[in-house]
């Protein structure tokens, strides 16, 4: 288990820290953190740094806030409705109101710094069941330039959060102008330079959000599962899958040949220099320079 944490943390640190090394002469020291240090579980799933500089560490069994010196652990408390909704953390982000959004295996919690507590996210169901708490795996959460928060749910599909009504609303999925479903599995989301939202829908394919008609539309069906998708500044969507890395050209509307074929890609990230960093499962880390399509082994 300790080896697993070391591998995961190493991959995350490479994707966060290594891109900055080109600008510095010295390599920063890497500190090993485990349950003996203060995190609730050695299986780390995600790490996020908020605008205060605090690190939020999601695990299989709770959430940790770390200021570089002290750890604060958050877990679900059945007797406290303002506690973390679930201990299995999938994703973490921050909105324009400085609230921390935590996507879990069974819904979303938002942490409010001003009152130092969590609140759960409800959604308006189109099935006639009214407003109810969002359940199931939350795979990704992103806020766009217009302060719309999008949620990728494994059960309820793509949702957008309304800050006025204080609830999320389902976005219908369309293919060739035909409604497919309101409930589908949205596995990953990304935003490009034009503030366009793209979503990977499991067993369907790559889809684009039509903001004018408030619906998700199928764009390409060649790849139907992905762990992460990332839009670069050159008009490409990079897609991480269990069978390699894929590149979808938005200008050509074409899925290009697979790279790193037969290699499981755990995560991909774009740095400030538009370099794509690729964390594989058992094959190290690769990079792709801006404008290129050839992965190069980094470590």
RAURMO-V540718 format. One record per run of one state. SS is the DSSP state (@ for helix, = for strand, . for the rest). FROM is the first residue (numbers start at 1). TO is the last residue. If there is no record, write none. Layout:
{{SS FROM TO} {SS FROM TO}}
//
This chain:
{{. 1 1} {@ 2 16} {. 17 17} {@ 18 23} {. 24 43} {= 44 49} {. 50 54} {= 55 59} {. 60 61} {= 62 66} {. 67 70} {= 71 74} {. 75 88} {= 89 94} {. 95 99} {= 100 104} {. 105 106} {= 107 112} {. 113 116} {= 117 120} {. 121 121} {= 122 124} {. 125 130} {= 131 133} {. 134 137} {= 138 143} {. 144 148} {= 149 153} {. 154 156} {= 157 162} {. 163 166} {= 167 170} {. 171 171} {= 172 175} {. 176 177} {= 178 181} {. 182 185} {= 186 191} {. 192 196} {= 197 201} {. 202 204} {= 205 210} {. 211 214} {= 215 220} {. 221 227} {= 228 231} {. 232 235} {= 236 241} {. 242 243} {= 244 249} {. 250 253} {= 254 255} {. 256 258} {= 259 259} {. 260 264} {= 265 270} {. 271 275} {= 276 280} {. 281 284} {= 285 288} {. 289 295} {= 296 297} {. 298 299}}
//
